[in-house]
C-alpha cells in the first residue's frame, strides 16, 4: 500500500494496463456476456445514424455555428451523463453483479492540448470522431474504411513516438 | 404501430439522441463496470494486430475485448438504421452551411455525406488522401495523444467533472474551428 503511494505518478501510465476506457470488472466475464456490449453498441450506432451525427454536413454545421443540433446532442448527453455519475456516486450504486463502480480521475497532460488540437483538425475534415467512423462504414460508406485504417495507423504512430513527444 | 415506425424513421431531434447517448455512460458502468470511451478500440486493434514490441501496446487487450465488441455493435447499428429505418424525406441542411460549402465547391447535398468527397473515385486522388488518409491519421493520432475522444473526454470525462477532459474538449473544438474556417478554404483550392 505504502509502495503505491510513494511511486511517482508518472509511473502509473507506464503500467502494462492503463487504458482510458478501462474494464474495471473484477469478475471474469464469459464470451456470452459480451453480447450485452454488442447490444448497447447496436443501439448506440442506431442513435448515431438516426440523429445524423455521422453526417459530415452536421459536423460542418456545428463548426460553422449554423445549427444547434450537435451542441444539443453533446450538451444533453453530458448533462444526462453527469446526473447519472452523480447519482451513482451519491447512492453508491453497484454494478449488476454487485461490484463497486470505479471512476478514474484524469491527470492533466500537455498531450490533452496538442492531441486535442490534432484530433479537432481531423474531426472537422473527416466529419467523424472514432464512434461515427464505425457507424459510417456500417451505413455503407465504404471509403470510410480507409479513414478507419488511417486512424489505426495514427494510433500506432502515437504508440511508436510516444516517448519522444512532449507529454 | 405504423405511426411509431413512421416516427422513428424521421431524423431524431437532439433532445432524444443526446440523452440516449448520455445514458450509455451509466449503462456501461452498471452492466459491467466499464468506462465509456470509443477511441480506445483503435488502441486495442493495434495491441491485438501489430503490437511490434511497443510498450504502449503491450497489455492484456483480451480483457478489453468488450470495447471491440461494442464498436462492432456500432457498425451493425449503422447498418440496421440505414437499411431498415431510413429517413423517407430528403436530408435537411442549414441553408447557410449549404451556401458556405457551395463556395468551397461542394455540389451534392442529397445524402448524409457529400458525394463529392465520399466516393470511391475521390478515394484515389489528392482529395481522398487529405480527407481520408490524413484526416483519419489525425483522428487516430490526436485522440490517443489526448487520451480520449468525444466519448471518453467530452462525455465520460465531463460527466465525471474532470478538468483535463474540459481542456481536451475545448482543444477539440478549437482544432475543428481552425480546420473549418482557416484550413479548409485553402485545402479546397487544391482541387
HADDOCK unambig.tbl for C-alpha pairs under 7 A between the chains (distance, minus, plus):
assign (segid A and resid 16 and name CA) (segid B and resid 58 and name CA) 6.20 0.50 0.50
assign (segid A and resid 16 and name CA) (segid B and resid 59 and name CA) 4.90 0.50 0.50
assign (segid A and resid 17 and name CA) (segid B and resid 59 and name CA) 5.30 0.50 0.50
assign (segid A and resid 17 and name CA) (segid B and resid 60 and name CA) 6.92 0.50 0.50
assign (segid A and resid 20 and name CA) (segid B and resid 37 and name CA) 6.95 0.50 0.50
assign (segid A and resid 20 and name CA) (segid B and resid 40 and name CA) 6.65 0.50 0.50
assign (segid A and resid 20 and name CA) (segid B and resid 147 and name CA) 6.41 0.50 0.50
assign (segid A and resid 20 and name CA) (segid B and resid 148 and name CA) 6.62 0.50 0.50
assign (segid A and resid 21 and name CA) (segid B and resid 34 and name CA) 6.92 0.50 0.50
assign (segid A and resid 21 and name CA) (segid B and resid 35 and name CA) 4.79 0.50 0.50
assign (segid A and resid 21 and name CA) (segid B and resid 36 and name CA) 5.62 0.50 0.50
assign (segid A and resid 21 and name CA) (segid B and resid 37 and name CA) 4.84 0.50 0.50
assign (segid A and resid 21 and name CA) (segid B and resid 40 and name CA) 6.30 0.50 0.50
assign (segid A and resid 21 and name CA) (segid B and resid 152 and name CA) 6.82 0.50 0.50
assign (segid A and resid 22 and name CA) (segid B and resid 34 and name CA) 6.03 0.50 0.50
assign (segid A and resid 22 and name CA) (segid B and resid 35 and name CA) 5.69 0.50 0.50
assign (segid A and resid 23 and name CA) (segid B and resid 33 and name CA) 6.35 0.50 0.50
assign (segid A and resid 23 and name CA) (segid B and resid 34 and name CA) 4.82 0.50 0.50
assign (segid A and resid 23 and name CA) (segid B and resid 35 and name CA) 6.83 0.50 0.50
assign (segid A and resid 23 and name CA) (segid B and resid 64 and name CA) 6.10 0.50 0.50
assign (segid A and resid 24 and name CA) (segid B and resid 33 and name CA) 5.25 0.50 0.50
assign (segid A and resid 24 and name CA) (segid B and resid 34 and name CA) 6.01 0.50 0.50
assign (segid A and resid 25 and name CA) (segid B and resid 32 and name CA) 5.89 0.50 0.50
assign (segid A and resid 25 and name CA) (segid B and resid 33 and name CA) 5.20 0.50 0.50
assign (segid A and resid 34 and name CA) (segid B and resid 66 and name CA) 5.92 0.50 0.50
assign (segid A and resid 34 and name CA) (segid B and resid 69 and name CA) 6.79 0.50 0.50
assign (segid A and resid 37 and name CA) (segid B and resid 66 and name CA) 6.22 0.50 0.50
assign (segid A and resid 37 and name CA) (segid B and resid 69 and name CA) 6.27 0.50 0.50
assign (segid A and resid 37 and name CA) (segid B and resid 70 and name CA) 5.02 0.50 0.50
assign (segid A and resid 38 and name CA) (segid B and resid 69 and name CA) 5.42 0.50 0.50
assign (segid A and resid 38 and name CA) (segid B and resid 70 and name CA) 4.91 0.50 0.50
assign (segid A and resid 38 and name CA) (segid B and resid 72 and name CA) 6.83 0.50 0.50
assign (segid A and resid 38 and name CA) (segid B and resid 73 and name CA) 4.58 0.50 0.50
assign (segid A and resid 39 and name CA) (segid B and resid 73 and name CA) 6.37 0.50 0.50
assign (segid A and resid 40 and name CA) (segid B and resid 70 and name CA) 6.92 0.50 0.50
assign (segid A and resid 41 and name CA) (segid B and resid 70 and name CA) 4.57 0.50 0.50
assign (segid A and resid 41 and name CA) (segid B and resid 71 and name CA) 6.04 0.50 0.50
assign (segid A and resid 41 and name CA) (segid B and resid 73 and name CA) 4.08 0.50 0.50
assign (segid A and resid 41 and name CA) (segid B and resid 74 and name CA) 4.59 0.50 0.50
assign (segid A and resid 41 and name CA) (segid B and resid 77 and name CA) 7.00 0.50 0.50
assign (segid A and resid 42 and name CA) (segid B and resid 73 and name CA) 4.21 0.50 0.50
assign (segid A and resid 42 and name CA) (segid B and resid 74 and name CA) 4.85 0.50 0.50
assign (segid A and resid 42 and name CA) (segid B and resid 76 and name CA) 5.79 0.50 0.50
assign (segid A and resid 42 and name CA) (segid B and resid 77 and name CA) 3.99 0.50 0.50
assign (segid A and resid 43 and name CA) (segid B and resid 77 and name CA) 6.05 0.50 0.50
assign (segid A and resid 44 and name CA) (segid B and resid 21 and name CA) 6.81 0.50 0.50
assign (segid A and resid 44 and name CA) (segid B and resid 74 and name CA) 6.06 0.50 0.50
assign (segid A and resid 44 and name CA) (segid B and resid 77 and name CA) 6.88 0.50 0.50
assign (segid A and resid 45 and name CA) (segid B and resid 73 and name CA) 6.97 0.50 0.50
assign (segid A and resid 45 and name CA) (segid B and resid 74 and name CA) 4.03 0.50 0.50
assign (segid A and resid 45 and name CA) (segid B and resid 75 and name CA) 6.50 0.50 0.50
assign (segid A and resid 45 and name CA) (segid B and resid 77 and name CA) 4.15 0.50 0.50
assign (segid A and resid 45 and name CA) (segid B and resid 78 and name CA) 5.03 0.50 0.50
assign (segid A and resid 46 and name CA) (segid B and resid 77 and name CA) 4.62 0.50 0.50
assign (segid A and resid 46 and name CA) (segid B and resid 78 and name CA) 5.52 0.50 0.50
assign (segid A and resid 46 and name CA) (segid B and resid 80 and name CA) 7.00 0.50 0.50
assign (segid A and resid 46 and name CA) (segid B and resid 81 and name CA) 5.17 0.50 0.50
assign (segid A and resid 47 and name CA) (segid B and resid 17 and name CA) 6.02 0.50 0.50
assign (segid A and resid 49 and name CA) (segid B and resid 78 and name CA) 5.98 0.50 0.50
assign (segid A and resid 49 and name CA) (segid B and resid 81 and name CA) 6.27 0.50 0.50
assign (segid A and resid 50 and name CA) (segid B and resid 11 and name CA) 5.22 0.50 0.50
assign (segid A and resid 50 and name CA) (segid B and resid 12 and name CA) 5.54 0.50 0.50
assign (segid A and resid 50 and name CA) (segid B and resid 81 and name CA) 6.70 0.50 0.50
assign (segid A and resid 51 and name CA) (segid B and resid 11 and name CA) 5.54 0.50 0.50
assign (segid A and resid 51 and name CA) (segid B and resid 12 and name CA) 4.66 0.50 0.50
assign (segid A and resid 51 and name CA) (segid B and resid 13 and name CA) 6.35 0.50 0.50
assign (segid A and resid 51 and name CA) (segid B and resid 14 and name CA) 6.90 0.50 0.50
assign (segid A and resid 51 and name CA) (segid B and resid 17 and name CA) 6.03 0.50 0.50
assign (segid A and resid 52 and name CA) (segid B and resid 11 and name CA) 6.95 0.50 0.50
assign (segid A and resid 55 and name CA) (segid B and resid 112 and name CA) 4.67 0.50 0.50
assign (segid A and resid 55 and name CA) (segid B and resid 113 and name CA) 5.60 0.50 0.50
assign (segid A and resid 56 and name CA) (segid B and resid 112 and name CA) 6.69 0.50 0.50
assign (segid A and resid 56 and name CA) (segid B and resid 113 and name CA) 5.39 0.50 0.50
assign (segid A and resid 57 and name CA) (segid B and resid 112 and name CA) 6.66 0.50 0.50
assign (segid A and resid 57 and name CA) (segid B and resid 113 and name CA) 6.51 0.50 0.50
assign (segid A and resid 61 and name CA) (segid B and resid 97 and name CA) 5.87 0.50 0.50
assign (segid A and resid 63 and name CA) (segid B and resid 176 and name CA) 6.34 0.50 0.50
assign (segid A and resid 63 and name CA) (segid B and resid 177 and name CA) 5.47 0.50 0.50
assign (segid A and resid 63 and name CA) (segid B and resid 180 and name CA) 6.53 0.50 0.50
assign (segid A and resid 66 and name CA) (segid B and resid 94 and name CA) 6.65 0.50 0.50
assign (segid A and resid 66 and name CA) (segid B and resid 96 and name CA) 6.71 0.50 0.50
assign (segid A and resid 66 and name CA) (segid B and resid 97 and name CA) 6.56 0.50 0.50
assign (segid A and resid 67 and name CA) (segid B and resid 94 and name CA) 6.81 0.50 0.50
assign (segid A and resid 69 and name CA) (segid B and resid 14 and name CA) 5.69 0.50 0.50
assign (segid A and resid 72 and name CA) (segid B and resid 14 and name CA) 5.38 0.50 0.50
assign (segid A and resid 72 and name CA) (segid B and resid 15 and name CA) 6.81 0.50 0.50
assign (segid A and resid 72 and name CA) (segid B and resid 18 and name CA) 6.81 0.50 0.50
assign (segid A and resid 73 and name CA) (segid B and resid 14 and name CA) 4.65 0.50 0.50
assign (segid A and resid 73 and name CA) (segid B and resid 15 and name CA) 6.66 0.50 0.50
assign (segid A and resid 73 and name CA) (segid B and resid 17 and name CA) 6.13 0.50 0.50
assign (segid A and resid 73 and name CA) (segid B and resid 18 and name CA) 3.93 0.50 0.50
assign (segid A and resid 74 and name CA) (segid B and resid 18 and name CA) 5.95 0.50 0.50
assign (segid A and resid 76 and name CA) (segid B and resid 15 and name CA) 6.84 0.50 0.50
assign (segid A and resid 76 and name CA) (segid B and resid 18 and name CA) 4.96 0.50 0.50
assign (segid A and resid 76 and name CA) (segid B and resid 19 and name CA) 5.61 0.50 0.50
assign (segid A and resid 77 and name CA) (segid B and resid 18 and name CA) 4.36 0.50 0.50
assign (segid A and resid 77 and name CA) (segid B and resid 19 and name CA) 4.83 0.50 0.50
assign (segid A and resid 77 and name CA) (segid B and resid 21 and name CA) 5.51 0.50 0.50
assign (segid A and resid 77 and name CA) (segid B and resid 22 and name CA) 3.80 0.50 0.50
assign (segid A and resid 77 and name CA) (segid B and resid 155 and name CA) 6.74 0.50 0.50
assign (segid A and resid 78 and name CA) (segid B and resid 22 and name CA) 5.96 0.50 0.50
assign (segid A and resid 78 and name CA) (segid B and resid 155 and name CA) 5.19 0.50 0.50
assign (segid A and resid 78 and name CA) (segid B and resid 158 and name CA) 6.58 0.50 0.50
assign (segid A and resid 78 and name CA) (segid B and resid 159 and name CA) 5.72 0.50 0.50
assign (segid A and resid 80 and name CA) (segid B and resid 19 and name CA) 5.73 0.50 0.50
assign (segid A and resid 80 and name CA) (segid B and resid 22 and name CA) 5.03 0.50 0.50
assign (segid A and resid 80 and name CA) (segid B and resid 23 and name CA) 6.48 0.50 0.50
assign (segid A and resid 81 and name CA) (segid B and resid 22 and name CA) 4.69 0.50 0.50
assign (segid A and resid 81 and name CA) (segid B and resid 23 and name CA) 6.27 0.50 0.50
assign (segid A and resid 81 and name CA) (segid B and resid 25 and name CA) 5.83 0.50 0.50
assign (segid A and resid 81 and name CA) (segid B and resid 155 and name CA) 6.88 0.50 0.50
assign (segid A and resid 81 and name CA) (segid B and resid 159 and name CA) 4.94 0.50 0.50
assign (segid A and resid 82 and name CA) (segid B and resid 159 and name CA) 3.83 0.50 0.50
assign (segid A and resid 82 and name CA) (segid B and resid 160 and name CA) 6.32 0.50 0.50
assign (segid A and resid 84 and name CA) (segid B and resid 26 and name CA) 5.95 0.50 0.50
assign (segid A and resid 85 and name CA) (segid B and resid 26 and name CA) 6.89 0.50 0.50
assign (segid A and resid 85 and name CA) (segid B and resid 159 and name CA) 6.41 0.50 0.50
assign (segid A and resid 85 and name CA) (segid B and resid 160 and name CA) 6.37 0.50 0.50
assign (segid A and resid 94 and name CA) (segid B and resid 30 and name CA) 6.88 0.50 0.50
assign (segid A and resid 95 and name CA) (segid B and resid 29 and name CA) 6.74 0.50 0.50
assign (segid A and resid 95 and name CA) (segid B and resid 30 and name CA) 4.27 0.50 0.50
assign (segid A and resid 95 and name CA) (segid B and resid 31 and name CA) 5.91 0.50 0.50
assign (segid A and resid 95 and name CA) (segid B and resid 32 and name CA) 6.36 0.50 0.50
assign (segid A and resid 95 and name CA) (segid B and resid 33 and name CA) 6.38 0.50 0.50
assign (segid A and resid 96 and name CA) (segid B and resid 30 and name CA) 5.86 0.50 0.50
assign (segid A and resid 96 and name CA) (segid B and resid 31 and name CA) 5.58 0.50 0.50
assign (segid A and resid 101 and name CA) (segid B and resid 29 and name CA) 6.62 0.50 0.50
assign (segid A and resid 101 and name CA) (segid B and resid 33 and name CA) 5.63 0.50 0.50
assign (segid A and resid 102 and name CA) (segid B and resid 33 and name CA) 6.70 0.50 0.50
assign (segid A and resid 105 and name CA) (segid B and resid 162 and name CA) 6.67 0.50 0.50
assign (segid A and resid 106 and name CA) (segid B and resid 162 and name CA) 6.36 0.50 0.50
assign (segid A and resid 106 and name CA) (segid B and resid 164 and name CA) 6.29 0.50 0.50
assign (segid A and resid 107 and name CA) (segid B and resid 164 and name CA) 6.46 0.50 0.50
assign (segid A and resid 108 and name CA) (segid B and resid 164 and name CA) 5.02 0.50 0.50
assign (segid A and resid 111 and name CA) (segid B and resid 145 and name CA) 5.28 0.50 0.50
assign (segid A and resid 111 and name CA) (segid B and resid 146 and name CA) 4.96 0.50 0.50
assign (segid A and resid 112 and name CA) (segid B and resid 145 and name CA) 6.71 0.50 0.50
assign (segid A and resid 112 and name CA) (segid B and resid 146 and name CA) 3.89 0.50 0.50
assign (segid A and resid 112 and name CA) (segid B and resid 147 and name CA) 6.69 0.50 0.50
assign (segid A and resid 112 and name CA) (segid B and resid 167 and name CA) 6.93 0.50 0.50
assign (segid A and resid 112 and name CA) (segid B and resid 168 and name CA) 4.93 0.50 0.50
assign (segid A and resid 113 and name CA) (segid B and resid 146 and name CA) 6.81 0.50 0.50
assign (segid A and resid 113 and name CA) (segid B and resid 167 and name CA) 6.91 0.50 0.50
assign (segid A and resid 113 and name CA) (segid B and resid 168 and name CA) 5.86 0.50 0.50
assign (segid A and resid 113 and name CA) (segid B and resid 171 and name CA) 5.83 0.50 0.50
assign (segid A and resid 115 and name CA) (segid B and resid 142 and name CA) 4.06 0.50 0.50
assign (segid A and resid 115 and name CA) (segid B and resid 143 and name CA) 6.12 0.50 0.50
assign (segid A and resid 115 and name CA) (segid B and resid 145 and name CA) 4.54 0.50 0.50
assign (segid A and resid 115 and name CA) (segid B and resid 146 and name CA) 4.30 0.50 0.50
assign (segid A and resid 116 and name CA) (segid B and resid 142 and name CA) 5.90 0.50 0.50
assign (segid A and resid 116 and name CA) (segid B and resid 143 and name CA) 6.66 0.50 0.50
assign (segid A and resid 116 and name CA) (segid B and resid 146 and name CA) 5.24 0.50 0.50
assign (segid A and resid 116 and name CA) (segid B and resid 168 and name CA) 5.21 0.50 0.50
assign (segid A and resid 116 and name CA) (segid B and resid 171 and name CA) 4.85 0.50 0.50
assign (segid A and resid 116 and name CA) (segid B and resid 172 and name CA) 4.84 0.50 0.50
assign (segid A and resid 117 and name CA) (segid B and resid 171 and name CA) 4.93 0.50 0.50
assign (segid A and resid 117 and name CA) (segid B and resid 172 and name CA) 5.36 0.50 0.50
assign (segid A and resid 117 and name CA) (segid B and resid 174 and name CA) 6.54 0.50 0.50
assign (segid A and resid 117 and name CA) (segid B and resid 175 and name CA) 4.42 0.50 0.50
assign (segid A and resid 118 and name CA) (segid B and resid 138 and name CA) 5.75 0.50 0.50
assign (segid A and resid 118 and name CA) (segid B and resid 142 and name CA) 4.83 0.50 0.50
assign (segid A and resid 118 and name CA) (segid B and resid 175 and name CA) 6.41 0.50 0.50
assign (segid A and resid 119 and name CA) (segid B and resid 138 and name CA) 5.57 0.50 0.50
assign (segid A and resid 119 and name CA) (segid B and resid 139 and name CA) 4.70 0.50 0.50
assign (segid A and resid 119 and name CA) (segid B and resid 142 and name CA) 4.20 0.50 0.50
assign (segid A and resid 119 and name CA) (segid B and resid 143 and name CA) 5.64 0.50 0.50
assign (segid A and resid 119 and name CA) (segid B and resid 172 and name CA) 6.11 0.50 0.50
assign (segid A and resid 120 and name CA) (segid B and resid 171 and name CA) 6.83 0.50 0.50
assign (segid A and resid 120 and name CA) (segid B and resid 172 and name CA) 4.02 0.50 0.50
assign (segid A and resid 120 and name CA) (segid B and resid 173 and name CA) 5.92 0.50 0.50
assign (segid A and resid 120 and name CA) (segid B and resid 174 and name CA) 6.74 0.50 0.50
assign (segid A and resid 120 and name CA) (segid B and resid 175 and name CA) 3.92 0.50 0.50
assign (segid A and resid 120 and name CA) (segid B and resid 176 and name CA) 4.40 0.50 0.50
assign (segid A and resid 121 and name CA) (segid B and resid 175 and name CA) 4.58 0.50 0.50
assign (segid A and resid 121 and name CA) (segid B and resid 176 and name CA) 4.95 0.50 0.50
assign (segid A and resid 121 and name CA) (segid B and resid 178 and name CA) 6.97 0.50 0.50
assign (segid A and resid 121 and name CA) (segid B and resid 179 and name CA) 5.19 0.50 0.50
assign (segid A and resid 122 and name CA) (segid B and resid 135 and name CA) 4.55 0.50 0.50
assign (segid A and resid 122 and name CA) (segid B and resid 136 and name CA) 6.49 0.50 0.50
assign (segid A and resid 122 and name CA) (segid B and resid 138 and name CA) 4.93 0.50 0.50
assign (segid A and resid 122 and name CA) (segid B and resid 139 and name CA) 5.01 0.50 0.50
assign (segid A and resid 123 and name CA) (segid B and resid 139 and name CA) 6.35 0.50 0.50
assign (segid A and resid 123 and name CA) (segid B and resid 176 and name CA) 6.34 0.50 0.50
assign (segid A and resid 124 and name CA) (segid B and resid 176 and name CA) 4.92 0.50 0.50
assign (segid A and resid 124 and name CA) (segid B and resid 179 and name CA) 6.18 0.50 0.50
assign (segid A and resid 124 and name CA) (segid B and resid 180 and name CA) 6.28 0.50 0.50
assign (segid A and resid 125 and name CA) (segid B and resid 131 and name CA) 5.90 0.50 0.50
assign (segid A and resid 125 and name CA) (segid B and resid 135 and name CA) 5.87 0.50 0.50
assign (segid A and resid 125 and name CA) (segid B and resid 179 and name CA) 6.98 0.50 0.50
assign (segid A and resid 126 and name CA) (segid B and resid 131 and name CA) 5.66 0.50 0.50
assign (segid A and resid 126 and name CA) (segid B and resid 132 and name CA) 6.46 0.50 0.50
assign (segid A and resid 126 and name CA) (segid B and resid 135 and name CA) 5.46 0.50 0.50
assign (segid A and resid 126 and name CA) (segid B and resid 136 and name CA) 6.73 0.50 0.50
assign (segid A and resid 129 and name CA) (segid B and resid 139 and name CA) 6.87 0.50 0.50
assign (segid A and resid 129 and name CA) (segid B and resid 149 and name CA) 6.96 0.50 0.50
assign (segid A and resid 129 and name CA) (segid B and resid 150 and name CA) 6.78 0.50 0.50
assign (segid A and resid 130 and name CA) (segid B and resid 38 and name CA) 6.31 0.50 0.50
assign (segid A and resid 130 and name CA) (segid B and resid 39 and name CA) 5.55 0.50 0.50
assign (segid A and resid 131 and name CA) (segid B and resid 38 and name CA) 5.85 0.50 0.50
assign (segid A and resid 134 and name CA) (segid B and resid 71 and name CA) 6.58 0.50 0.50
assign (segid A and resid 134 and name CA) (segid B and resid 74 and name CA) 6.03 0.50 0.50
assign (segid A and resid 134 and name CA) (segid B and resid 75 and name CA) 4.81 0.50 0.50
assign (segid A and resid 135 and name CA) (segid B and resid 74 and name CA) 5.50 0.50 0.50
assign (segid A and resid 135 and name CA) (segid B and resid 75 and name CA) 4.66 0.50 0.50
assign (segid A and resid 135 and name CA) (segid B and resid 77 and name CA) 6.75 0.50 0.50
assign (segid A and resid 135 and name CA) (segid B and resid 78 and name CA) 4.32 0.50 0.50
assign (segid A and resid 136 and name CA) (segid B and resid 78 and name CA) 6.53 0.50 0.50
assign (segid A and resid 137 and name CA) (segid B and resid 75 and name CA) 6.60 0.50 0.50
assign (segid A and resid 138 and name CA) (segid B and resid 75 and name CA) 4.52 0.50 0.50
assign (segid A and resid 138 and name CA) (segid B and resid 76 and name CA) 5.85 0.50 0.50
assign (segid A and resid 138 and name CA) (segid B and resid 78 and name CA) 4.66 0.50 0.50
assign (segid A and resid 138 and name CA) (segid B and resid 79 and name CA) 4.37 0.50 0.50
assign (segid A and resid 139 and name CA) (segid B and resid 78 and name CA) 4.96 0.50 0.50
assign (segid A and resid 139 and name CA) (segid B and resid 79 and name CA) 4.76 0.50 0.50
assign (segid A and resid 139 and name CA) (segid B and resid 82 and name CA) 5.41 0.50 0.50
assign (segid A and resid 143 and name CA) (segid B and resid 118 and name CA) 6.30 0.50 0.50
assign (segid A and resid 143 and name CA) (segid B and resid 119 and name CA) 6.48 0.50 0.50
assign (segid A and resid 143 and name CA) (segid B and resid 120 and name CA) 5.90 0.50 0.50
assign (segid A and resid 143 and name CA) (segid B and resid 123 and name CA) 6.57 0.50 0.50
assign (segid A and resid 144 and name CA) (segid B and resid 132 and name CA) 6.95 0.50 0.50
assign (segid A and resid 146 and name CA) (segid B and resid 132 and name CA) 6.15 0.50 0.50
assign (segid A and resid 146 and name CA) (segid B and resid 133 and name CA) 6.54 0.50 0.50
assign (segid A and resid 147 and name CA) (segid B and resid 132 and name CA) 4.60 0.50 0.50
assign (segid A and resid 147 and name CA) (segid B and resid 133 and name CA) 5.70 0.50 0.50
assign (segid A and resid 147 and name CA) (segid B and resid 136 and name CA) 4.42 0.50 0.50
assign (segid A and resid 148 and name CA) (segid B and resid 136 and name CA) 6.24 0.50 0.50
assign (segid A and resid 150 and name CA) (segid B and resid 133 and name CA) 5.43 0.50 0.50
assign (segid A and resid 150 and name CA) (segid B and resid 136 and name CA) 4.87 0.50 0.50
assign (segid A and resid 150 and name CA) (segid B and resid 137 and name CA) 4.78 0.50 0.50
assign (segid A and resid 151 and name CA) (segid B and resid 136 and name CA) 4.49 0.50 0.50
assign (segid A and resid 151 and name CA) (segid B and resid 137 and name CA) 4.53 0.50 0.50
assign (segid A and resid 151 and name CA) (segid B and resid 138 and name CA) 6.98 0.50 0.50
assign (segid A and resid 151 and name CA) (segid B and resid 139 and name CA) 5.73 0.50 0.50
assign (segid A and resid 151 and name CA) (segid B and resid 140 and name CA) 3.87 0.50 0.50
assign (segid A and resid 151 and name CA) (segid B and resid 141 and name CA) 6.90 0.50 0.50
assign (segid A and resid 152 and name CA) (segid B and resid 42 and name CA) 5.41 0.50 0.50
assign (segid A and resid 152 and name CA) (segid B and resid 46 and name CA) 6.77 0.50 0.50
assign (segid A and resid 152 and name CA) (segid B and resid 140 and name CA) 5.88 0.50 0.50
assign (segid A and resid 153 and name CA) (segid B and resid 137 and name CA) 6.39 0.50 0.50
assign (segid A and resid 154 and name CA) (segid B and resid 137 and name CA) 4.36 0.50 0.50
assign (segid A and resid 154 and name CA) (segid B and resid 138 and name CA) 6.44 0.50 0.50
assign (segid A and resid 154 and name CA) (segid B and resid 140 and name CA) 4.48 0.50 0.50
assign (segid A and resid 154 and name CA) (segid B and resid 141 and name CA) 4.18 0.50 0.50
assign (segid A and resid 155 and name CA) (segid B and resid 42 and name CA) 6.57 0.50 0.50
assign (segid A and resid 155 and name CA) (segid B and resid 43 and name CA) 6.22 0.50 0.50
assign (segid A and resid 155 and name CA) (segid B and resid 140 and name CA) 4.64 0.50 0.50
assign (segid A and resid 155 and name CA) (segid B and resid 141 and name CA) 4.71 0.50 0.50
assign (segid A and resid 155 and name CA) (segid B and resid 144 and name CA) 6.02 0.50 0.50
assign (segid A and resid 156 and name CA) (segid B and resid 46 and name CA) 6.13 0.50 0.50
assign (segid A and resid 157 and name CA) (segid B and resid 141 and name CA) 6.79 0.50 0.50
assign (segid A and resid 158 and name CA) (segid B and resid 141 and name CA) 5.48 0.50 0.50
assign (segid A and resid 158 and name CA) (segid B and resid 144 and name CA) 6.82 0.50 0.50
assign (segid A and resid 158 and name CA) (segid B and resid 145 and name CA) 6.61 0.50 0.50
assign (segid A and resid 159 and name CA) (segid B and resid 54 and name CA) 6.77 0.50 0.50
assign (segid A and resid 159 and name CA) (segid B and resid 56 and name CA) 5.39 0.50 0.50
assign (segid A and resid 160 and name CA) (segid B and resid 54 and name CA) 6.38 0.50 0.50
